[in-house]
Amino acid sequence: MKLTIFLTNMLLLLFLTACSSLIPTLTLTPTPVAGTETPTTTIVWFPPTHTPTPFLTQTIMSTPEQRPGLGELLFTDSFNQPDLWSTWVASWASATVTRNQLILSISGQGPVSISSLRNQPMLGDFYAVSTVTLHLCGGKDQFGMIFRYTDSSNYYTFAVSCDGQARLERRLSGSTTPMINWQPSGDAPIAAPAQVKIGVWTVGSEMRFFLNDNYQFSVRDPVLHEGTLGFFAYANGATPITASFSDLLVYSVAYISPTPSLTPSRTLTPTRTP
């Protein structure tokens, strides 16, 4: 009986083995499941430091010296010696030296001009500066400095008007020519009362002009080489003008002007904002 059961089991095993070789083997490939977890952010403990873009270094150019070659003080004039100046008095105008001032006054109908000249010394290369106090002045009335004066027909005039402008004139053989025509200046006074320093720097044919120590303009003119100094006042119309000049300082100048370029240049001056 046991033998029969054993044989039966062996036959069943052989039958199942034979059948299994006929059934193809199935290979199961697992389907990946999409992840739903949010990836963890990586913490940067030492972030890189922003390096600023370097700016170009700006080279600051020095302001050119507008009054080069100034030497020793040649003389001062406190206007305490009336005999050094041409003075006169009339019913409509006067030029007087009193109380350490040269006073030029016009009370008559304009246009009319008066001046006072210093009789010495003759100056060629120099820098002269004086303080002008305006007591009465307005509109187109003028005042200023006369230099390189040889006679009444030959000299230069640095003129300032009472409406805030300045100009340079040359009088040659009795004819007046503007070398620099009227230019507005923030340093020129507008009406009176007012006070301003007026300065003239000359070397050879080069001349530079100043108001309140500020450069205004320059010009080259080889015609007149030397002369004396003076001051003037001009009344344009019916209104009077009175201007006093004080504290005249005159310096020597030792300077060789460079050869001018073929292209002329002009330095702009600040204008007064209304």
Helices and strands as residue ranges (DSSP letters): H 2-20, E 70-77, G 82-84, E 88-89, E 93-98, E 101-106, E 112-117, E 126-136, E 142-151, E 154-161, E 165-172, E 175-184, E 194-203, E 206-211, E 214-220, E 228-235, E 241-253
